[in-house]
Amino acid sequence: MKLRFALGLLGVACASATGAAAATATANANATIVAPAQLSVTRDLEFGSIARPTVGTTTVTVLSASTGSATPQVSGGNGFVPTPGQARAATFRLIGTNGQTYSVAGNALSFTGATGNLANVASQSPVAAGGTVGTLPANGQDDLYVGGHFDITPTTALQAYTGSLTLTVNFN
């Protein structure tokens, strides 16, 4: 009986060892490498030369759509542009990925020494070269053109004004 019991245990042990097959499953692994979201300036905002009005207030505007050389628009007063074609909107280059979305968090124009000389200084809303502000095109890069405006009067100091135009973009 001992022999039968021992042979019986040996049969159970063999069945367990041969019946336990390894199971294997494979999952896919995915990674997407994206370009870092970048914003850089490729061209400064330029208003050119503007003749100060002798009467009234003149508003000087460079449109955001001014992709090449342009002449600033002047309205009100009798200020004028003596040399046309010197203006241009600033260009900011966005680099990301195909279809990446972004939002313009702010843009601000300021001039050093403008207090009491230039009034109502402000930037304009950006215009995208690719046509849609907020979504990068298929190549993952776009240019945003940003213009601005200010008012001058007969008492505006005759001098060169320099300043800055800051654009803040949040990439999603």
C-alpha positions in Angstrom: 0.0 0.0 0.0 2.9 2.3 0.6 4.1 1.7 -2.9 0.7 2.5 -4.4 0.5 5.7 -2.3 4.0 6.8 -3.3 3.3 6.1 -7.0 0.0 8.0 -6.7 1.8 11.0 -5.3 4.4 10.8 -8.0 1.6 10.8 -10.7 0.0 13.9 -9.1 3.4 15.7 -9.0 4.1 14.9 -12.6 0.6 16.0 -13.7 1.0 19.4 -11.9 4.5 20.0 -13.4 3.5 19.2 -17.0 0.0 20.8 -16.8 1.3 24.3 -15.7 2.0 26.1 -19.0 3.5 29.7 -19.0 1.1 32.5 -20.1 2.4 35.5 -22.0 0.6 38.7 -23.1 2.0 41.7 -24.9 0.8 45.3 -24.6 1.7 48.1 -27.0 4.0 50.8 -25.8 3.5 54.3 -27.2 5.5 57.6 -26.9 5.0 60.9 -28.6 8.0 63.2 -28.7 7.0 66.9 -29.2 8.8 70.0 -29.9 9.0 72.3 -27.0 6.6 75.1 -27.1 8.6 78.2 -28.1 7.9 81.9 -28.7 10.5 84.2 -30.1 10.6 87.6 -31.8 11.6 87.7 -35.4 10.8 91.4 -36.2 10.3 94.5 -34.0 7.3 96.9 -34.1 8.2 100.0 -36.1 6.0 103.1 -36.5 8.4 105.1 -38.6 8.5 108.9 -38.6 5.4 110.9 -37.9 5.0 114.6 -38.2 3.5 116.1 -35.0 0.2 117.8 -35.5 -0.1 121.6 -35.1 -3.8 121.2 -34.1 -5.8 118.5 -32.6 -4.9 115.0 -31.5 -3.6 112.5 -34.1 -3.9 108.8 -33.6 -1.1 106.8 -35.2 -1.8 103.1 -35.9 0.3 100.2 -37.2 -2.2 97.4 -38.0 -1.4 93.8 -36.8 -1.9 92.7 -40.4 1.1 94.8 -41.6 3.3 91.8 -42.6 5.7 93.8 -44.7 6.6 97.5 -45.0 3.6 99.7 -44.4 2.6 103.2 -43.8 1.0 103.8 -40.4 -2.6 105.0 -40.4 -3.1 108.5 -39.0 -6.4 109.9 -38.0 -7.6 113.1 -36.4 -5.6 116.3 -36.0 -3.3 117.3 -38.9 -0.3 115.0 -38.1 1.0 113.1 -41.1 3.6 110.6 -42.2 6.3 112.4 -44.2 8.0 109.2 -45.4 5.7 106.3 -46.2 6.6 102.6 -46.0 8.7 102.7 -42.8 6.2 100.9 -40.5 5.7 97.3 -39.8 4.0 95.1 -37.2 6.1 93.0 -34.8 6.4 89.3 -35.7 6.4 86.6 -33.0 7.2 83.1 -34.1 5.4 80.2 -32.3 6.8 76.7 -32.6 5.0 73.7 -31.3 3.3 70.6 -32.8 0.8 70.0 -35.5 -2.6 71.3 -34.4 -1.3 72.3 -30.9 -3.6 74.9 -29.3 -2.6 78.0 -27.5 -4.1 81.1 -26.1 -2.8 84.7 -26.0 -2.7 85.6 -22.4 -1.7 89.2 -23.0 0.2 91.7 -25.0 1.3 95.1 -23.9 3.0 98.1 -25.6 4.9 100.7 -23.7 7.3 103.5 -24.5 10.0 104.9 -22.2 9.4 108.6 -21.5 5.9 108.5 -23.0 4.1 109.9 -20.0 2.8 113.3 -21.0 3.9 112.8 -24.5 2.2 109.8 -26.0 -1.4 109.0 -24.9 -3.6 106.0 -25.3 -0.6 103.7 -26.0 -1.8 100.2 -26.6 -1.0 97.1 -28.7 -3.5 95.5 -31.1 -4.8 92.0 -31.1 -2.5 89.5 -32.8 -3.2 88.3 -36.4 -1.9 84.8 -37.3 -0.1 84.3 -40.6 -1.7 80.8 -40.7 -5.1 82.3 -40.4 -6.2 81.0 -37.0 -5.1 82.5 -33.8 -5.2 79.7 -31.2 -4.2 76.6 -33.2 -0.8 75.9 -34.9 -1.0 74.7 -38.5 0.2 71.3 -39.8 3.9 72.2 -39.7 3.6 73.2 -36.0 4.8 76.8 -36.5 3.1 80.1 -37.1 3.8 83.8 -37.0 1.7 86.3 -35.0 1.7 89.9 -36.2 1.1 92.5 -33.6 0.6 96.2 -34.2 -0.2 99.1 -31.9 -1.3 102.7 -31.6 -0.8 105.9 -29.7 -2.0 109.5 -29.8 0.1 112.6 -30.3 -0.7 116.3 -29.9 0.9 119.7 -30.7 2.7 119.5 -27.3 4.2 116.0 -27.8 8.0 116.3 -27.3 10.0 115.9 -30.5 12.2 112.9 -29.9 12.7 109.3 -30.8 10.6 107.0 -28.5 11.7 103.5 -27.7 9.8 100.9 -25.7 8.7 97.3 -25.7 6.0 95.1 -26.9 5.4 92.0 -24.8 3.4 89.0 -25.9 2.5 86.2 -23.6 1.2 82.9 -25.0 0.0 79.8 -23.0 0.6 76.6 -24.9 -2.0 73.8 -24.2 
